[in-house]
Amino acid sequence: MPRTICGSPNEMPPYFSFISALGVAYLLVCEDAYPAVLAFSFLDELQREFLSTYERARIETAVRPYCLIEFDTFIQKTKQRYNSPRSLSVRLNLTELQTELRLRPPHQLSERDFANGGVSTSAEPVHTSLSPRSHLGPVSVTGAISLLLNFVCGLLNLVRGFHLLENTLMEDGEGSFNIMVFFLACSTSFYQCSLLVRQCHWRKAKALASLAVVCACNARLADTRTAWQLLFHVGASIMGAAQVCAWQPAGKSADYNV
């Protein structure tokens, strides 16, 4: 979980330590001489007790802190224990927490981090959490039809390719080249299907390139297909490319990864 210190031992005490998880932040105000491992141990203990005491629905529906005022009893008892760090450190096993703090030290905030409306102007790296990767919006009816048509085109090209491969009467070079063209058209149609269901870089450019490959393959296979078959394959590819270009990523959720 992210651990943050607001202030610095080199600055005037007190300083703030806080953690956050599941939409709830736990804040501690302590002096600079207080051990950081005990501060975060106190916050971890509060978090475990709070999450085990209250259900998620009650936390989300609470409009004021007074709704959970009974938790203050546990806070006061725990604070009394942690106000005697010498006797407390003997009863606590802090090895795991010390190792975690050593491997992932808390991010320390300063006044520079709050400059310009909360945007840090310092050259020091700031620990930030990555937002979830943007995903595509729900599939429309036209998108589903386009996906089905491209899948059918891929299957038809695959069947025609294997049919030519098994046909022993066509052993000349032109027949072998047509087999490769059928398999290329099959792969391109299936690739267009993948572009319709997943997010990737350069989706529009890849969709247009796939359309160009399908058109080139059908131009090469014009002698083996009727006009309606050519229109079906090219039309399905055009429809798929148009859907890829028109399909926008879904908007960010209201949580914004806070």
N, C-alpha and C positions, 0 to 999 in steps of 0.2 A: 504494500500500500504506500502511497506517497507520503513522505514525512517532510515537514518544512519547519524551519526556524526563522522567525521574524525578529531581526535584531542581531547583535553580535556580542560576544564576550568582550570585545574591545570597545564597545559603546556603553552608554549608561544603562544600568539595569533598571527595570526588569526586561526580560525578553520573552517572546511568545513561542510556544511550540504547538503545532497542531497537525492532526492527521484527518483524513476524510475517507469514507467508504460508504457505498450504497446511498449517496445523497445526504449523508449526515457528517458534519465536521465536529471534531473534538479539540477544544482549545485549552491550553494550559499557560498560565502566567507564572513565571518563576524567576529567581535571581540567577545571575550569571554563574555563581559558584555551584549551583545545583547540577549534579551529574546528568548529562543528556540521556544516558541509558535508563536512568530512573524516571526521567520525565516522560519518555516514550513508553516505558513499561506501565506507568500510571495511565497514559492515554489508551494503551492497548487493553488494559484491564477494564477501563470504563466502556470501551467499545464492545468488548465481549459481553459484559453484563447488560448493556443497553440493548444490544441486538437479541439477546436471549430473553429479555424481559418484555419487550414491546414487539408486536407484530408489524410487518411492513405497512399494512393498510392503515393502522393507527398512526404511524409516523407520518405517512403521506397526507393524512387528513387533518393533522394538527395545524391549527392556524396561529397559535400562540404557544410560547414555551411553558406557560402555566398549565397547559393540559397534561404535561408530564412532570409536574412539580414534585411528585412523590419520589422521583429518581434522585432528588437532592439528598435524601437520607443516605443512599449508598455513596454518593460523591463525598459527603462529609466524613463518613467512616473511612473511606479509602484515603482521603486527604490526610487524616490524622496518622494513618500508618506510614504514609510516604513523607510526612514531616520529620520522621526520625530515620534518616537514610542509613545510619550506621547499623542499627539493629535490623532494619528492613532488608539490607543487602545480604544478610546471613540467611534469611528465610526464603529469599527469592533465587530462582535459577535464571540468571541473566545471560548465560553463555550463548544461547541461540540468538537473543536479541542483540548482544554485543557483536556477534559475527555478522548479522544482517546490517547493522549500522556501519560496520567497517567495510563491508562489500558495497553497500549502497548508502553512502553518507547522506544525511538530510540536506535538502537544498536550503541555502541560507539567503533570505531576502534582506535587502537594504533599502534605503531611501531612493536610490537610483532606480530600483525596480518599479517604483510607483510614480516615477516622473512621466510627464506627458500622458496623463490619464491612465496610468497603469502599464504603459509600455516601457520596457527597460531600454535606456539609451547607452548602456555600457557595452563594452566589447566582449565581456565575459559571457560564456555560453550559459544559457538558461535551460534548466531541466523542464521539459514540457512533455506532456503525454500526447501521443499521436491520436488524431481523431479517426474513427472508423472509416474504412475505405468506402467511397461513394458507390452505391449500387443502383442498378437500373430500376425504374418504376415498374408498376404492374403491367403485365402483358395485355395489350389491347386485342380486340377481336381480329383486326386486320393483321396484327403481328402474329397471332396464332395461326391464321390462315397462311400467311407467308412462310412461317416455319414449317408447316405441314407440306406445302407445295415444294419447297426446296428439299425437304427430306425425301419426298416421292421422286423428285428429279434425280437425286443421288442414287436411290435404289434402282431406278430405271437404267441409269448409266452403268451401274455396277453389274446388273444382269446382262446388259448388252455386251459389256466388256468380257465377262466370263463366257458368254455365248460365242463370241468371236475367238476367244482363246481355245475353246474346246472344238471349234470347227476345224477339222483337218483339211478341208478343201481350200482354205485361205492361208496359204503359206508364203505368199509373196510379201515383199517389203511394205507395200501399201496397206495390206491387211494388218500387219504387225504394228504399223504406226497408228492405225485406227484404234487398236486395242489400247495403246498408251493414251490416246486422246480421250477415250471413254473413261478410263480410270482417272485421268486428270480432271475431267468434268465432274466425275463422282466426288472426288476429294474436295473440289472447290465448292460444290453444293453443300456438302456436310460442313465445310468450314464456314459458309454463310449461315448455316443453322447455329453454329457455336457463337458467331458474332451477334446473333439475335437474342441470345440468352445470357451472355456474360459481358462484364465490363472489362475493357482492355484499352491500352494506349492506341491512338491512331485508328479508332474503329471506322471512321468515315473513309479514310484513305484505304484501309484494307477492304472495306465493302466495295468501293469503286474498283479496286484492283481485281477483286473476285468477279465482279460483273464483267470486266474486260476479258478475263480469262474464259468465262463461260461463253461470251459472244464469239471469241476466237475459236473455241472448241466446236461450237455449233456451226460456225462458218466452214470449218474443216470437215464436219460430218454432214454437210448439207445433202450430199448424194445418198446418204443412208437413211434420211428421215424425210417425212412429208412436211409440207408447209405448216400444218397445224402442230406437228410435233416440235418444229423449230420455234414456233410462236409460243408454245407452252413453256419450253425450257427457258427461252430468253425472257419471256414475261415474268416467270416466277423469280428469276434472278434479279430483274429490275425491281420487282416488288420488294424482294428481300433487301436490296441495297437501299431503297427508299425508306424502308422501315428502320434500318440501322441508322441512317442519317437523321431521321426524325425523332428517334427514341432518345429522350433526355434522361440523365441520371435523376434519381429521386432526391427531393430536397432534404436538407439536414433535419434531424429530429430536434425537438424542442430542448433536449437535454444539453446539447452542445459539448458533451464530454466533460462537464464540470464535476 
